Amino acid sequence: MARIELSEEQRAVLRDEHRLPLKTSINGKDYTPRRVLGCGFKGVVWEVSDEFGRRRAVKLAISEDYVARSYLLELTRAAKLEEYPEFAHFIDAGPAQLSPDPLPGVSFVGFVEEFVDGVTLEEFLEKQPIAVTVPFFVAYVRALCSALNALSREGLRHDDLHCRNVMIANPGRADLFAEYKIKIIDTGSLKTADTPLRKTMENIPIDDHHQFVGHLVRIWNTIYQKRRLSLRDRRFLSYSTALLKSMVDDDLTVALRDPRQIVQQFELAQTRASSERAGTSTDLSTPFEYISAEHIADDRVLVNIFAKSCPWLDRVASRDPCLLTGPRGCGKSTIFRWLSLKAHLHKGDTSDIGALPIAAFYMSCGADLQNRLSWLNTDELARRHRGHIVHYFNLLFSREILQTLTLISAREDHESYWGLGSSQEQHIYEFFIRMLGPSTNILMQGVSRFEQLIDLVEVEMFTTHRELLMGKSIERATPETFLGDLSTLLSERVSYFKDHTITFLVDDFSTHRIPESVQLVLNGIVWERRPSHIFKLSSEKHGAVLSDPNQATADPSRELVQIDVGMAYIGLDDTDQGAKALEFAIELLNNRLQSARYESNAEVLIGHSTWSEGSLAKALCSKERGRHQNQYHGLECISQLCSGDISTLLFVYSKVFEAGGVNPRTAVRVKESVQHEAIRAVSRQLLEHVRHYFPCGPEMYAVVSAFGNLVRNILEHGRWQKSGSSHVPTQCPRIEIDQPRGAAIDALPSAERAMARELVRRAIFIEMAEGLSRHNNVTTLRWHLRRVYLPAFGAALAKNDAVKQKPDWLQFFLQTPKDACDQVWKNWQREQPLTLFENEGTS
């Protein structure tokens, strides 16, 4: 049958607005044409007004197209969709009379439809690509899937679902939330579901589902072609690619075609893109994967392997502001990330989440700030770009908060437990619009306002960073009070935040990440006093500049609690709480073994430490002929190797497993001699690595080498101590310096002062809390040698004495460490040897 269509000349007449008829009559009702909305091969669509001035859309189709079928049938089918808001409602149909008639001799059938004020999907993608975002993509999926589901329920097909028959409808005049809607128009081509499909020229069947996929591909391409894409957007596009392929799979048994499943899968892709940093597996491939928390991409993995017996966890998780310091690998990032609210939201059970007194939001200086702000390393640069610095910092936490709120709003208990409903969402949305200005993106009906705000914030972050690099002045920046105002809003409006103190976690706020000049600017935000929120910082030792922009130093006793992980861990020995360290070391390994699906546990594979002599110190002093080298072994010994540097524990465990050939099915203990050699090998390796530190590597190696040998000599050849009714070897891995004139380090010459601070920063020595001298009312500087170095010298791990000297000796020690240690040794030598058998007892 020949194709029936209008000629090009006829189409030109119909789309010429100067030649519109004065009226169009359909079934005795008159409509006044206003403008042309579209023109095709078989007809035209005009905007018209009825007798009451109501806007309508009239589609005129040539009558020849209805010789073999009745337009009344289409009207009957369209009536079935009347209750579905996804479709423009069909109002009337009948022969059309045009007056005056611009095309005499051509008759038309007119279809009157609800007028949709907006643009077609095709026009929207071409003219507003900046508004085509991931939230728009997901909103479009929801709307079209609802429409396809409606058609399926009514046994119908649209049969002409191209991009020009989907409208992005403008908000109504009275729409409080200015939400755009998606509507399908032109239901004049409706078919029953069992009608044979039309086919392309390549003989490929055309159905609504495949046309819908075509729409999604065009939207995907529009998003992809933007030059600025966030990591979240890139993840979503990656995940959705597989879904689109599945939607057109030839095998219907595996193809993704069910509308409900399509929506669920794309919403899941959006959630994964927002909440994950990497893959989907929450298991470790080996127990010692991700020794550094910085490498753990998925927060769910971190939550699963986190050891909640961490001895200082309660102090860090309190409602007090705090500064968490310690050596690299001590778990600062791990604790902060575990405390973040977002990390726990994958759990259905709220008991663990609600048990914490804080609601925390996490930001990493290393990942989010260092590469963007580290070049602002002078006071002049920081002052010049103060607005950019403050604004970008506020935006980083805004994004984290909004991503967290998005995850909460997707939970079934978002109102009943969290107190986060549509009213709260609207208040938060209005706050951000008021502070950041209106978004260039449009708000789609059914799209979370939080999703739109995330896009708004990310656009603002990109613009702010670009302007900073270009040296432009910032026109509109959020103030230092922004996070305080936001936290006040949240705590007033959302019930969960009334009961849990909002906490901003700033990880690695150290001068090697963030210049001091930038820290001084940000301290204006960090030290703002408000009841609605607190800040917690983590930093390397002496890495955070604790003063506000006016150089007012933060008072540790009032402003924040300082927690030194190394000090806290070693302090467990001083307070007879070694059992806590042991429990933590065991849980740390067991969680990883379980995640990696190992069949056994720490106590079976490593075992407990036992020495026939009564202690590790006595075992190391033993001179029994033929004695096997197996003193360093067992969980107690390994837990004591740690000086807060948790990565050391994992490194030791990994080397013991490697040397012992442990695999997922191993159920026997690694030999004590194998453990001993693995532990000493780790110790020597880490000690040797000190040589390569910059600055002062060789000098610091000389210091630790001299002091380690002194500790060993005192243990093996020095005087023993009286302990009850027996004698025990002397173990003194600590230096204590009386400070009669204030801080001993500050009194050093500049070179030695710099090296002293580097020794502490690198955690070669752990700086303990200052004590009081036994003989004078002066403070005592206390340095404890990092315990993992002690096995390299054959020294014990405990402490029952210290090298006690005056400040002048500290300078002597840093300048010529071997001579200084030789001087100390003269006072510790034993006058006559004692045998182990004469000195039974325990240390």
TAKA-V571099 format. One record per residue. SS is DSSP state (H for helix, E for strand, C for the rest). PHI is phi in degrees with one decimal (none if undefined). OMEGA is omega in radians with two decimals (NA if undefined). Layout:
ss=<SS & SS>
phi=<PHI & PHI>
omega=<OMEGA & OMEGA>
This chain:
ss=<C & C & C & C & C & C & C & H & H & H & H & H & H & H & C & C & H & H & H & C & C & C & E & E & E & E & C & C & E & E & E & E & E & E & E & E & E & E & E & C & C & C & E & E & E & E & E & E & E & C & C & C & C & C & E & E & E & E & E & E & E & E & H & H & H & H & C & C & C & C & H & H & H & H & H & H & H & H & H & C & C & C & C & C & C & C & E & C & C & E & E & E & E & E & E & E & E & E & E & C & C & C & C & C & C & C & C & E & E & E & E & E & E & E & C & C & C & E & E & E & H & H & H & H & H & H & H & C & H & H & H & C & C & H & H & H & H & H & H & H & H & H & H & H & H & H & H & H & H & H & H & H & H & C & C & E & E & C & C & C & C & C & H & H & H & E & E & E & E & C & C & C & C & C & C & C & C & C & E & E & E & E & E & E & C & C & H & H & H & C & E & E & C & C & C & C & C & E & E & C & C & C & C & C & E & E & C & H & H & H & H & H & H & H & H & H & H & H & H & H & H & H & H & H & C & C & C & C & C & C & H & H & H & H & H & H & H & H & H & H & H & H & H & H & H & H & H & C & C & C & C & C & C & C & C & C & C & C & H & H & H & H & H & H & H & H & H & H & H & H & H & H & H & H & H & C & C & C & C & C & C & C & C & C & C & C & C & C & C & C & C & C & H & H & H & C & C & C & H & H & H & H & H & H & H & C & C & C & C & C & C & C & H & H & H & H & C & C & C & C & C & E & E & E & E & C & C & C & C & C & C & H & H & H & H & H & H & H & H & E & H & H & H & H & C & C & C & C & C & C & H & H & H & H & H & C & C & E & E & E & E & E & E & E & H & H & H & H & C & H & H & H & H & C & C & C & C & C & H & H & H & H & H & H & C & H & H & H & H & H & H & H & H & H & H & H & H & H & H & H & H & H & H & H & H & H & H & H & H & C & C & C & C & C & C & C & C & C & C & C & C & H & H & H & H & H & H & H & H & H & H & H & H & H & H & H & C & C & C & C & C & C & E & E & C & C & C & C & H & H & H & H & H & H & H & H & H & H & H & H & H & H & H & H & H & H & H & H & H & H & C & C & C & C & C & C & C & C & C & C & C & H & H & H & H & H & H & H & H & H & H & H & H & C & H & H & H & H & H & C & E & E & E & E & E & E & E & C & C & C & C & C & C & C & C & H & H & H & H & H & H & H & H & H & H & H & C & C & C & C & C & C & E & E & E & E & E & E & E & C & C & C & C & C & C & C & E & C & C & C & C & C & E & C & C & C & C & C & C & C & E & E & E & E & H & H & H & H & H & H & H & H & H & H & C & C & C & H & H & H & H & H & H & H & H & H & H & H & H & H & H & H & H & H & H & C & C & C & C & C & C & H & H & H & H & C & C & C & C & C & C & C & C & C & C & H & H & H & H & H & H & C & C & C & C & C & C & C & C & C & C & C & C & H & H & H & H & H & H & H & H & C & C & C & C & H & H & H & H & H & H & H & H & H & H & H & H & H & H & H & C & C & C & C & C & C & C & C & C & C & C & H & H & H & H & H & H & H & H & H & H & H & H & H & H & H & H & H & H & H & H & H & C & C & C & C & H & H & H & H & H & H & H & H & H & H & H & H & H & H & H & H & H & H & H & H & H & E & C & C & E & E & E & C & C & E & E & E & C & C & C & C & C & E & E & E & E & E & E & C & C & C & C & C & C & C & C & C & C & H & H & H & H & H & H & H & H & H & H & H & H & C & C & C & E & E & E & C & C & C & E & E & C & C & C & C & C & C & E & E & E & E & E & E & E & C & H & H & H & H & H & H & H & C & C & C & C & C & C & C & C & C & E & E & E & E & H & H & H & H & H & H & H & H & H & C & H & H & H & H & H & H & H & H & H & C & C & C & E & C & C & C & C & C & C & H & H & H & C & C & C & C & C>
phi=<none & -69.6 & -72.2 & -100.7 & -157.7 & -79.6 & -77.4 & -62.6 & -64.0 & -64.8 & -65.3 & -62.5 & -65.7 & -67.1 & -95.0 & -85.7 & -67.9 & -75.8 & -114.3 & -64.9 & -68.6 & -71.2 & -154.0 & -127.0 & -106.4 & -134.5 & 53.3 & 80.9 & -105.4 & -96.9 & -130.5 & -99.5 & -64.1 & -113.2 & -161.9 & -88.4 & -98.6 & -179.8 & -144.6 & -124.9 & -70.2 & -116.3 & 175.1 & -142.7 & -122.6 & -116.6 & -84.4 & -133.6 & -126.1 & -87.1 & -63.8 & -100.7 & 83.4 & -76.9 & -77.4 & -138.4 & -116.0 & -117.3 & -104.8 & -103.8 & -118.0 & -62.1 & -61.4 & -60.6 & -75.1 & -120.7 & -69.6 & -91.0 & -147.6 & -99.6 & -66.5 & -63.6 & -64.5 & -65.9 & -64.7 & -65.6 & -66.3 & -64.1 & -61.1 & -65.7 & -97.5 & -58.5 & -84.0 & -101.1 & -71.3 & -72.3 & -115.7 & -68.3 & -73.9 & -83.9 & -103.1 & -161.5 & -156.3 & 168.3 & -59.1 & -107.3 & -114.3 & -102.5 & -139.7 & -69.9 & -83.6 & -75.1 & -130.4 & -56.8 & 92.7 & -110.3 & -102.7 & -130.1 & -103.9 & -104.3 & -119.5 & -96.6 & -133.7 & -51.9 & -81.2 & -109.2 & -82.9 & 169.6 & -127.2 & -72.9 & -57.8 & -61.0 & -65.4 & -62.0 & -65.6 & -79.3 & -100.8 & -130.0 & -63.1 & -66.4 & -87.0 & -88.2 & -123.7 & -61.5 & -58.2 & -61.7 & -55.5 & -68.8 & -63.3 & -65.2 & -59.1 & -60.2 & -65.1 & -69.0 & -67.6 & -62.5 & -66.2 & -63.7 & -66.1 & -62.9 & -59.8 & -64.4 & -63.1 & -93.6 & 68.7 & -125.4 & -130.4 & -70.8 & 74.1 & -149.3 & -89.3 & -88.5 & -65.0 & -86.5 & -104.4 & -120.0 & -106.8 & -95.3 & -84.1 & -67.9 & -62.5 & -71.3 & -61.7 & -97.4 & -71.5 & -63.8 & -105.2 & 50.3 & -94.3 & -82.4 & -124.5 & -111.8 & -131.7 & -95.3 & -113.7 & 57.2 & -88.6 & -75.7 & -106.7 & -59.2 & -126.8 & -77.0 & -62.3 & -92.5 & -69.2 & -56.5 & -73.1 & -68.5 & -129.6 & -76.4 & -62.4 & -88.5 & 67.3 & -96.3 & -61.7 & -109.4 & -130.0 & -59.7 & -61.7 & -69.6 & -67.5 & -60.7 & -60.5 & -60.5 & -61.0 & -64.1 & -63.9 & -65.4 & -65.6 & -56.7 & -65.0 & -64.7 & -65.4 & -63.0 & -76.0 & -69.0 & -76.1 & -111.4 & -129.0 & -76.5 & -60.3 & -61.6 & -64.0 & -63.9 & -63.9 & -61.6 & -61.1 & -65.9 & -64.3 & -72.0 & -58.9 & -64.4 & -67.4 & -63.4 & -63.4 & -66.7 & -67.5 & -112.1 & -63.9 & -66.7 & -82.8 & -66.7 & -72.4 & -119.0 & -67.9 & -90.5 & -127.7 & -70.6 & -54.8 & -64.4 & -66.8 & -61.3 & -60.2 & -60.8 & -70.0 & -73.4 & -65.6 & -63.6 & -62.1 & -66.7 & -64.0 & -62.3 & -65.0 & -84.0 & -106.3 & -104.9 & -110.4 & -156.3 & -65.8 & -102.4 & -73.7 & -103.7 & -104.2 & -89.2 & -78.4 & -140.3 & -62.9 & -114.0 & -70.4 & 58.2 & -61.6 & -93.1 & -62.0 & -62.5 & -92.8 & -82.6 & -78.0 & -98.5 & -60.0 & -64.5 & -62.8 & -61.7 & -63.1 & -67.2 & -100.1 & -67.9 & -94.4 & -75.4 & -82.2 & -48.8 & -62.2 & -106.8 & -61.9 & -61.3 & -68.4 & -70.9 & -87.6 & -72.6 & -83.6 & -90.0 & -60.2 & -148.9 & -117.5 & -99.6 & -122.6 & 155.8 & -68.3 & -56.1 & 81.9 & -86.2 & 95.6 & -60.1 & -65.7 & -61.7 & -64.2 & -62.0 & -66.1 & -66.4 & -71.3 & -64.5 & -61.1 & -61.5 & -64.7 & -101.2 & -75.0 & -75.5 & -80.9 & -77.4 & -78.9 & -96.2 & -63.4 & -67.1 & -67.3 & -70.2 & -68.5 & -74.1 & -77.8 & -120.1 & -118.3 & -107.0 & -124.6 & -106.6 & -143.4 & -101.1 & -65.5 & -63.4 & -85.6 & -108.2 & -118.3 & -55.4 & -70.5 & -98.7 & -120.7 & -64.9 & -78.7 & -85.7 & -101.0 & -129.7 & -61.3 & -65.2 & -63.8 & -64.5 & -64.9 & -62.4 & -109.7 & -55.1 & -60.2 & -62.9 & -61.4 & -62.8 & -62.7 & -65.8 & -61.6 & -60.3 & -66.7 & -59.4 & -71.8 & -60.2 & -61.2 & -63.3 & -63.9 & -66.3 & -63.1 & -66.9 & -63.9 & -62.9 & -66.4 & -64.6 & -65.8 & -84.5 & -81.7 & -66.1 & -97.0 & -62.2 & -97.2 & -66.5 & -102.2 & -88.7 & 74.6 & -116.2 & -115.3 & -65.4 & -65.0 & -64.9 & -60.3 & -68.5 & -63.3 & -67.1 & -60.4 & -64.4 & -61.4 & -67.4 & -62.4 & -66.8 & -83.9 & -104.9 & 95.3 & -63.7 & -82.1 & -78.3 & -84.3 & -98.5 & -94.7 & -87.1 & -59.6 & 88.5 & -93.2 & -57.9 & -62.8 & -62.8 & -63.7 & -65.5 & -67.9 & -60.3 & -62.2 & -60.6 & -65.7 & -67.6 & -62.2 & -65.7 & -63.3 & -61.3 & -64.8 & -62.4 & -65.6 & -63.1 & -65.7 & -62.3 & -66.5 & -83.4 & 76.6 & -79.3 & -78.2 & -86.6 & -82.7 & -140.2 & -123.0 & -71.9 & -83.5 & -61.6 & -85.5 & -59.0 & -65.7 & -65.8 & -65.0 & -66.4 & -65.2 & -63.1 & -59.8 & -63.1 & -69.4 & -83.7 & -99.2 & -109.7 & -60.5 & -60.4 & -80.3 & -73.5 & -96.7 & -128.3 & -62.5 & -64.8 & -131.0 & -100.6 & -98.1 & -108.3 & -90.0 & 61.9 & -80.3 & -119.3 & -66.8 & -76.9 & -103.0 & -122.4 & -56.9 & -55.8 & -61.2 & -74.5 & -57.5 & -61.2 & -66.0 & -70.6 & -62.5 & -61.8 & -84.4 & -62.5 & -99.2 & -67.0 & -91.2 & -144.4 & -74.2 & -82.5 & -159.4 & -136.4 & -113.8 & -126.4 & -113.9 & -118.4 & -159.5 & -67.0 & -59.6 & 61.9 & -93.1 & -99.2 & -90.9 & -90.4 & -147.9 & -87.5 & -58.6 & -91.9 & 67.2 & -85.8 & -69.4 & -67.3 & -84.7 & -56.2 & -74.9 & -115.1 & -86.0 & -162.1 & -96.6 & -97.7 & -123.1 & -98.9 & -62.0 & -60.4 & -61.6 & -64.4 & -69.5 & -65.8 & -62.9 & -61.1 & -67.5 & -64.0 & -106.2 & 56.9 & -117.5 & -58.3 & -62.0 & -67.0 & -63.4 & -65.0 & -58.4 & -64.2 & -62.1 & -71.4 & -63.4 & -56.0 & -75.8 & -62.3 & -61.8 & -72.5 & -61.6 & -66.1 & -64.5 & -87.6 & 62.9 & -81.2 & -81.5 & -107.0 & -138.5 & -62.2 & -69.4 & -80.1 & -79.6 & -104.0 & 78.1 & -90.5 & -85.4 & -137.2 & -132.7 & -61.2 & -76.8 & 111.0 & -160.8 & -62.6 & -59.5 & -67.1 & -64.1 & -69.6 & -86.4 & -63.9 & -115.4 & -59.5 & -66.7 & 76.4 & -63.1 & -73.0 & -82.8 & -140.6 & -67.5 & -84.0 & -160.3 & 86.1 & -68.3 & -61.9 & -63.9 & -65.9 & -63.2 & -76.2 & -64.7 & -79.2 & -117.9 & 91.2 & -84.3 & -63.1 & -60.8 & -63.6 & -55.9 & -66.2 & -63.9 & -63.4 & -55.5 & -63.7 & -70.8 & -65.1 & -63.3 & -63.1 & -67.5 & -89.2 & 64.2 & -75.1 & -130.4 & -58.4 & -104.9 & -64.2 & -134.6 & -124.7 & -76.6 & -68.1 & -56.2 & -61.3 & -66.5 & -68.1 & -59.5 & -57.3 & -67.1 & -65.5 & -65.0 & -66.5 & -63.8 & -62.5 & -60.2 & -64.3 & -63.8 & -69.6 & -64.1 & -63.2 & -66.3 & -59.3 & -55.7 & -96.4 & -66.6 & -127.2 & -88.5 & 70.3 & -55.0 & -60.3 & -65.8 & -69.3 & -61.4 & -62.3 & -64.7 & -70.0 & -65.6 & -64.4 & -70.9 & -62.2 & -66.4 & -62.4 & -60.3 & -67.1 & -62.2 & -63.5 & -62.4 & -86.0 & -119.6 & -84.8 & -67.8 & -86.3 & -108.4 & -77.4 & -135.6 & 67.7 & -97.0 & -133.7 & -114.8 & -133.2 & -63.0 & -87.2 & -124.0 & -135.4 & -82.9 & -122.6 & -109.1 & -125.7 & -120.5 & -67.2 & -122.8 & -67.2 & -113.5 & 98.9 & -64.5 & -65.8 & -67.8 & -65.1 & -84.7 & -75.0 & -59.0 & -56.6 & -64.1 & -69.8 & -63.5 & -64.1 & -69.2 & -60.0 & -66.7 & -70.0 & -60.7 & -79.1 & -59.5 & -81.3 & 58.6 & -71.9 & -115.5 & -94.6 & -82.4 & -85.1 & -61.6 & -63.3 & -110.4 & -108.2 & -63.0 & -68.1 & -106.5 & -131.7 & -82.3 & -130.6 & -78.6 & -123.3 & -75.0 & -126.4 & -114.6 & -113.2 & -61.9 & -55.4 & -70.6 & -67.1 & -77.0 & -64.6 & -59.8 & -60.6 & -100.6 & 74.9 & -95.0 & -77.2 & -107.8 & -89.4 & -138.0 & -130.6 & -161.2 & -145.4 & -81.5 & -104.6 & -141.2 & -100.5 & -55.6 & -61.6 & -67.7 & -61.2 & -64.8 & -56.9 & -64.0 & -74.5 & -82.3 & -134.2 & -60.4 & -65.6 & -64.1 & -64.5 & -72.0 & -62.4 & -63.5 & -65.3 & -60.5 & -59.5 & -89.0 & -112.9 & -63.7 & -82.1 & -69.9 & -143.3 & -68.1 & -113.5 & -98.6 & -60.7 & -73.3 & -87.5 & -132.4 & -73.0 & 147.5 & -120.8 & -108.6>
omega=<-3.09 & 3.13 & -3.13 & -3.14 & 3.13 & 3.06 & 3.13 & 3.13 & 3.14 & 3.12 & 3.12 & 3.12 & -3.06 & -3.13 & 3.09 & -3.05 & 3.10 & -3.09 & 3.11 & 3.09 & 3.13 & 3.10 & 3.06 & -3.11 & 3.10 & -3.12 & 3.07 & 3.13 & -3.09 & 3.11 & -3.11 & 3.12 & -3.13 & -3.13 & -3.13 & 3.10 & -3.13 & -3.13 & -3.14 & -3.09 & -3.03 & -3.13 & -3.08 & 3.07 & 3.13 & 2.88 & -3.12 & 2.99 & -3.13 & -3.06 & 3.13 & 3.13 & 3.13 & -3.10 & 3.11 & 3.01 & 3.11 & 3.04 & 3.07 & 3.11 & -3.09 & -3.06 & -3.11 & -3.14 & -3.08 & 3.08 & -3.07 & -3.13 & -3.08 & 3.07 & 3.11 & 3.10 & 3.13 & 3.11 & 3.12 & 3.13 & -3.13 & 3.14 & 3.13 & -3.09 & -3.05 & -3.05 & -3.08 & -3.07 & 3.13 & -3.07 & 2.96 & -3.02 & 3.10 & -3.03 & -3.06 & 3.07 & 3.11 & 3.08 & -3.08 & 3.03 & -3.12 & -3.11 & -0.19 & -3.06 & -3.13 & -3.13 & 3.10 & 3.12 & 3.09 & -3.14 & -3.08 & 2.89 & -3.11 & 3.08 & -3.13 & -3.05 & 3.02 & 3.09 & 3.10 & -3.14 & -3.13 & 3.11 & 3.08 & 3.09 & -3.14 & 3.13 & -3.11 & -3.14 & -3.11 & -2.97 & -3.12 & -3.08 & -3.13 & 3.13 & 3.14 & -3.02 & 3.08 & 3.06 & 3.07 & 3.13 & -3.08 & 3.09 & 3.12 & 3.09 & -3.13 & -3.07 & -3.11 & 3.11 & 3.05 & 3.13 & 3.13 & 3.10 & 3.09 & 3.11 & -3.13 & -3.14 & -3.11 & 3.11 & -3.05 & 2.94 & 3.08 & 3.01 & 3.08 & -2.95 & 3.09 & -3.02 & 3.14 & 3.11 & 3.00 & -3.08 & 2.93 & -2.98 & 3.12 & 3.07 & 3.05 & -3.08 & -3.10 & -3.11 & -3.09 & -3.00 & 3.07 & -3.11 & 3.04 & -3.10 & 3.12 & -3.14 & 3.08 & -3.11 & 3.06 & 3.09 & 3.14 & -3.13 & -3.07 & 3.08 & 3.01 & -3.03 & -3.09 & 3.10 & 3.11 & -3.09 & 2.95 & -3.12 & 3.08 & 3.10 & 3.10 & 3.10 & 3.10 & -3.13 & 3.11 & 3.05 & -3.09 & -3.09 & -3.11 & 3.06 & 3.06 & 3.10 & 3.10 & 3.08 & -3.09 & 3.10 & 3.12 & 3.10 & 3.12 & -3.12 & 3.13 & 3.10 & -3.06 & -3.06 & 3.08 & 3.14 & -3.12 & 3.09 & 3.08 & 3.09 & 3.11 & 3.12 & -3.13 & 3.11 & -3.13 & 3.13 & 3.12 & 3.14 & -3.06 & 3.10 & 3.13 & 3.14 & 3.13 & 3.09 & 3.13 & -3.13 & -3.13 & 3.12 & 3.14 & -3.12 & -3.07 & 3.13 & -3.13 & -3.10 & 3.11 & -3.07 & -3.12 & -3.06 & -3.13 & 3.13 & 3.12 & 3.13 & -3.10 & -3.08 & 3.12 & 3.04 & 3.09 & 3.11 & 3.12 & 3.12 & 3.14 & -3.13 & -3.11 & -2.98 & -3.13 & 3.04 & -3.14 & -2.98 & -3.02 & -3.09 & 3.08 & 3.09 & 3.01 & 3.07 & 3.01 & -3.12 & -3.01 & 2.94 & 3.12 & 3.04 & 3.07 & 3.14 & 3.14 & -3.10 & -3.13 & -3.04 & -3.03 & 3.14 & 3.14 & 3.07 & -3.11 & 3.14 & -3.10 & -3.06 & -3.10 & 3.13 & -3.08 & 3.05 & 3.11 & -2.95 & -3.09 & -3.08 & -3.09 & -3.14 & -3.14 & -3.06 & -3.11 & 3.12 & -3.12 & 2.93 & -3.13 & 2.98 & -3.11 & -3.13 & 3.11 & -3.09 & 3.03 & 3.12 & -3.12 & 3.07 & 3.11 & -3.13 & -3.13 & -3.14 & -3.12 & -3.14 & 3.11 & 3.14 & -3.06 & -3.10 & -3.08 & -3.08 & -3.03 & -2.98 & 3.05 & -3.12 & 3.03 & -3.12 & -3.11 & -3.05 & 3.13 & -3.10 & -3.06 & -3.11 & 3.12 & -3.13 & -3.07 & 2.98 & -2.88 & 3.08 & -2.93 & 3.02 & -3.13 & 3.10 & -3.14 & -3.08 & -2.94 & -3.03 & -2.97 & -3.07 & -3.08 & -3.02 & -3.02 & -3.13 & 3.09 & -2.92 & 3.03 & 3.13 & -3.12 & 3.11 & -3.12 & 3.10 & -3.11 & -3.05 & -3.10 & -3.12 & 3.11 & -3.09 & -3.12 & -3.10 & -3.10 & 3.10 & 3.10 & -3.12 & 3.13 & 3.13 & 3.07 & 3.13 & -3.14 & 3.13 & -3.11 & 3.08 & 3.10 & 3.12 & 3.10 & 3.13 & 3.11 & -3.08 & 3.12 & 3.14 & 3.13 & -3.08 & -3.03 & 3.08 & -3.03 & -3.11 & -3.01 & -3.09 & -3.11 & 3.13 & -3.07 & 3.12 & 3.13 & 3.12 & -3.13 & 3.13 & 3.14 & 3.11 & -3.12 & 3.11 & -3.11 & 3.11 & 3.13 & -3.08 & -3.05 & -3.08 & -3.09 & -3.12 & 3.01 & 3.10 & 3.12 & 3.13 & -3.11 & 3.07 & 3.13 & 3.12 & 3.08 & 3.05 & 3.11 & 3.12 & 3.13 & -3.13 & 3.08 & 3.09 & 3.13 & -3.13 & -3.11 & 3.04 & -3.13 & 3.10 & 3.13 & -3.12 & -3.12 & -3.13 & 3.14 & 3.14 & 3.09 & -3.13 & -3.13 & 3.12 & 3.14 & 3.04 & -3.09 & -3.04 & -3.09 & -3.08 & 3.03 & -3.08 & 3.09 & -3.10 & -3.01 & -3.10 & 3.07 & 3.10 & 3.14 & 3.14 & 3.08 & 3.10 & -3.11 & -3.10 & 3.11 & -2.99 & -3.03 & -2.97 & -3.13 & -3.10 & 2.98 & -3.05 & -3.11 & -3.06 & 3.10 & -3.03 & 3.09 & -3.11 & 3.13 & -3.02 & 3.09 & 3.08 & -3.04 & -3.09 & 3.08 & 3.03 & -3.05 & -3.12 & 3.13 & -3.13 & 3.11 & 3.09 & -3.14 & 3.09 & -3.07 & 3.12 & 3.04 & 3.07 & -3.02 & -3.04 & 3.03 & -3.11 & 3.08 & 3.09 & -3.03 & -3.07 & 3.01 & 3.01 & 2.96 & -3.13 & 2.89 & -3.05 & 2.91 & -3.12 & -3.14 & -3.10 & -3.11 & 3.10 & -3.00 & 3.06 & 3.13 & -3.09 & 3.10 & 3.10 & 3.05 & -3.05 & 3.12 & 3.13 & -3.08 & -3.09 & -3.09 & -2.98 & -3.06 & 3.04 & 3.10 & -3.11 & 3.09 & -3.05 & 3.12 & 3.12 & -3.11 & -3.10 & 3.14 & 3.13 & 3.07 & 3.09 & -3.10 & -3.09 & 3.11 & 3.09 & -3.13 & 3.14 & 3.11 & 3.11 & 3.13 & 3.12 & -3.13 & -3.13 & 3.14 & -3.13 & 3.13 & -3.14 & -3.09 & 3.12 & -3.14 & 3.09 & -3.14 & -3.14 & 3.13 & 3.08 & 2.99 & -3.06 & -3.05 & -3.10 & -3.03 & -3.06 & 3.07 & -3.00 & -3.14 & -3.14 & 3.13 & -3.11 & 3.06 & 3.10 & -3.13 & -3.14 & 3.09 & 3.13 & 3.08 & -3.13 & 3.13 & 3.12 & 3.13 & 3.13 & -3.08 & 3.13 & -3.13 & 3.13 & 3.11 & -3.11 & 3.07 & 3.10 & -3.09 & -3.03 & -3.12 & -3.14 & 3.00 & -3.02 & 3.12 & 3.14 & -3.10 & 3.12 & 3.12 & 3.09 & -3.06 & 3.00 & -3.05 & -3.14 & -3.01 & 3.09 & 3.08 & 3.09 & -3.10 & 3.11 & 3.10 & 3.11 & -3.07 & -3.14 & 3.07 & 3.12 & -3.14 & -3.14 & -3.12 & 3.12 & -3.11 & 3.08 & -3.05 & -3.11 & -3.14 & -3.12 & 3.11 & -3.08 & 3.01 & -3.09 & -3.12 & -3.14 & 3.10 & 3.09 & -3.12 & -3.10 & 3.12 & -3.13 & 3.14 & 3.12 & 3.09 & -3.12 & 3.14 & -3.13 & -3.13 & 3.09 & -3.13 & -3.11 & 3.13 & -3.14 & -2.98 & 3.09 & 3.06 & -0.02 & 2.96 & -3.10 & -3.13 & 3.14 & 3.14 & 3.07 & 3.12 & 3.14 & -3.07 & 3.11 & -3.14 & -3.10 & 3.10 & 3.10 & 3.08 & 3.14 & 3.13 & -3.14 & 3.12 & 3.12 & -2.98 & -3.00 & -3.10 & -3.14 & 3.06 & -3.10 & 3.05 & 3.10 & -3.06 & -3.12 & -3.08 & 3.08 & 3.14 & 3.10 & 3.11 & 3.13 & -3.04 & 3.10 & -3.06 & 3.04 & 3.08 & -3.07 & 3.03 & -3.08 & -3.10 & -3.09 & -3.14 & -3.02 & -3.12 & -3.10 & -3.11 & -3.13 & -3.12 & 2.95 & -2.98 & -3.10 & -3.13 & 3.11 & 3.12 & -3.13 & 3.11 & 3.13 & 3.12 & 3.08 & 3.13 & 3.14 & -3.14 & -3.14 & 2.95 & 2.90 & 3.07 & -3.14 & 3.13 & 3.10 & 3.13 & 3.11 & 3.07 & 3.10 & -3.14 & -2.99 & -3.11 & -3.14 & -3.14 & 3.10 & -3.11 & 3.01 & -3.08 & 3.08 & 3.11 & 3.13 & 3.09 & -2.87 & -3.12 & 3.10 & -3.00 & 3.11 & 3.11 & -3.13 & -3.08 & -3.11 & 3.08 & -3.01 & -3.11 & 3.12 & 2.97 & 3.07 & -3.13 & 3.01 & -3.04 & -3.07 & 3.12 & -3.07 & -3.13 & -3.14 & -3.14 & 3.09 & 3.08 & -3.11 & -3.11 & 3.14 & -3.13 & -2.98 & -3.11 & 3.13 & 3.14 & 3.14 & 3.07 & 3.12 & 3.12 & -3.06 & -3.12 & -3.12 & -3.08 & -3.06 & 3.12 & -3.11 & 3.08 & -3.07 & 3.02 & 3.11 & -3.13 & -3.04 & 3.10 & -3.02 & -3.13 & -3.12 & 3.14 & 3.06 & NA>
